[in-house]
Amino acid sequence: MFFQVLFHALTSSNTWQTALTFAALLVLPALGGVISERSGVVNIAMEGMMLTGAFASVMFTLLFSSLGVNNSLCVILGVLAAILAGGAMALIHGVVSINFKANQIVSGVAINIIALGLTSYLLFVLTPAGQGVPSLPPSLRLPTLTWGPLGNIPWLGEVLFQQNVIFYVAIVILIGVQFLLFRTNIGLRIRAVGEHPQAADTAGVNVRLVRYLCVISSGLLSGLAGAYLALGVAGLFNANMTDGRGFIALAAMIFGKYNPLGTAVACLIFGLGYGLSLPLQDLSSNPNLTYLLQTLPYVFTLIALVGIVGRTTPPAADGIPYEPGGAE
Amino acid sequence: MTVSVKQPETPERRPFASRLGLSARKYGAALGPPVFAVILAMIVGAIVILITRPDKTVDPFTNIINAYSALFTGSYGSLGSISDTLVRVSPLIFASISVAIAFRGGLFNIGAAGQMAVGAMAADMIGLTFTSWPSWILIPTMLLASILAGAIWGGIAGFLKAWRGAHEVVTTIMLNWIAFYGTDFLINSAPFTAPFGVTQTIALPPNAQLPPIAGVYNQIFANGQPVLDTFTYKIDISIFFALIALVVYWFIISRTTFGYEIRVIGQNPKAAKYAGIPTKRNIFLVMAIAGGFAGLAGSTGLMGQPGYNLTATAFSVNPTGFDAIAVALLGQTTAIGILLASLLVGGLRSGSTAMQSLAHVDPNLVLIIEALVLFFVAAEFIPALRRILPRWLRPRFVPTLQAATIDSTVIGVPAKGNGEEQNVVEISDLDKEE
């Protein structure tokens, strides 16, 4: 009985479609984290940056819409606003941890708190009677792309070729980041700055600039993920709507050993866990069992982490502010 | 760079008055930045109110004054509100000790929330199963069960870190969600769930509840007459347990070999290993102890308030486990710092409801203030401001974030002052050499 349902769930295209949707949602901030940590700046603030992005995307889409801007332009501007908002949060993290050489964990925790506080506060202030924003009409959401005849392939079409537009953007970014980090000069510099900033500095790399750019790009990616969550997946904004996904992305990043492709695999596992939890809820007449089933992806992750992945070694200079010349 | 002071004699040899002055300066220097940070954050919060004008019926300056006075009356303005604040502070202290002790060992315990959940659930299960036991045996059993459950939950992460190299940030996040859903399952399961179809447990019997301080006071000082109303003064005796826990934490960290060892591990695992400190065993133990404290945070929060019962999904939205990270960092992982920081954060949280009802300011403003305090402390630009002060006013001791000794994934610390970077080693590096 159980295995029958499990098999059915595993082969259903719905499960995989959901799995890929959520994997894409997680992989964007996780890639941001990879870039940031590879350059030597610890970033646990993807949660906050995503939330800020989600908020900005909905608010700006609604703002432009009320100004009478064409619908699709509204959405594009909303996504841009989300990316910039995430980037702005990351800029704060950068200033505090690169210039002020603050404890990067403290700064990350503070970013997460301030993002939650600010978005909830502004949601209350900016909406009439503090009611929050209504669900967005389909015309103001990120569209799902259907790839013509490819979308009609029985199973594969639904899973791969009927996804939200950001899903494809995420795949491009994933390949781009992998290429950037390991096949280009810039990537070499980023990794050098994260492993041995003194050596990189001696070789003429601007350590601070590289770190700033990397931290900011992590914010841009997290902001994009926020827009995807708000405008694509949910179609609305709630207080604290990211609900710990930024932390799952953090886990995926470490699980993936700070490698873009490994991180993507980790995100896929989390996404699959989420995709499976929905069909498995129909499994038994006792709805209570769904709670137990929902723990399964996390249990599997723990087992995988312990059995397969093992130790994760972060970049050597991760979290250490750079002091040029070794003197104050 | 520290202002160089000649220190020919040790503080012990100085005359008492001088020692007093010395410690006043020392604690003043440690307290100064956080106090300034709070003031600065309040000013920024005021600017936020000024710009957003949440209450359009009054002018913005009145709105600011209303908001902050409501924040104060709602948190520390009267005995009743102080009691309400302490209800929040007490679990926060336990959870913050949990995060702080892990930080001291170079570990980042994001799992306090999950450890709280299993702790509360264990206590609840004992309390609802052995309802006939007298409270003098039931309550200690429940507290022990919560410590044990939390310790197991934290210990799993510690074990996986020490012997399998699994990163504690990942494992504690996973364990959090397993704990949230697992407790939801138990809360909805047959012996514990309330019969009327609501996803919550049966209320604990009176003999399983921690007595409120007001009730104890009435018993001892007023011969059982209800001098203090237990509905107005809700705080239970768990706040005393929290204070004891702080002393225990201080004792473990600064007065035991184990505490010394975990501090060494936190600062330099390689050195710890070469010094013969059993690194793996201690990492496991420190996570288990951290889990135990967090378990107490869960159970005392449950057992303190009469009629309070566990509801499904309550733990995943309970902010205490994550607030604890902020408190531990703000309190610089010292016992006294945790006490002050949790009084601050608990006060902000508790006063925010009054701020909403009296001044129409959204309670989330206090989150902004809390985060800004963290920023201002972390960025250490108050020490930067210090340089502007005339020399005789400068504190001689440069306060540093002691929390900053988290392991290298999570954090490494610059050795401030001498410009040399501390040799931060990941635990996993140690094993490669074997």
Interface residues (C-beta under 8 A of the other chain):
Chain A: E37 V42 I44 I92 V96 F100 K101 A102 N103 Q104 I105 V106 S107 V109 A110 I111 N112 I113 I114 L116 G117 L118 S120 Y121 L122 F124 V125 G130 A239 D243 G244 F247 I248 L250 A251 I254 F255 N288 L289 Y291 L292 Q294 T295 Y298 V299 T301 L302 L305 V306 V309 G310 R311 T312 T313 P314 A316 A317 D318 G319 I320 P321 E323 G325 G326 A327 E328
Chain B: M1 V48 T52 P54 F108 I110 L160 R164 G165 A166 H167 V169 V170 T171 I173 M174 L175 W177 I178 Y181 G182 D184 F185 N188 S189 A312 S316 F322 I325 A326 L329 D362 N364 L365 V366 L367 I368 I369 E370 A371 L372 L374 F375 V377 A378 A379 E380 F381 L401 A403 A404 I406 S408 T409 V410 I411 G412 V413 P414 K416 G417 G419 E420 E421 Q422 V424 E426 S428 D429 D431
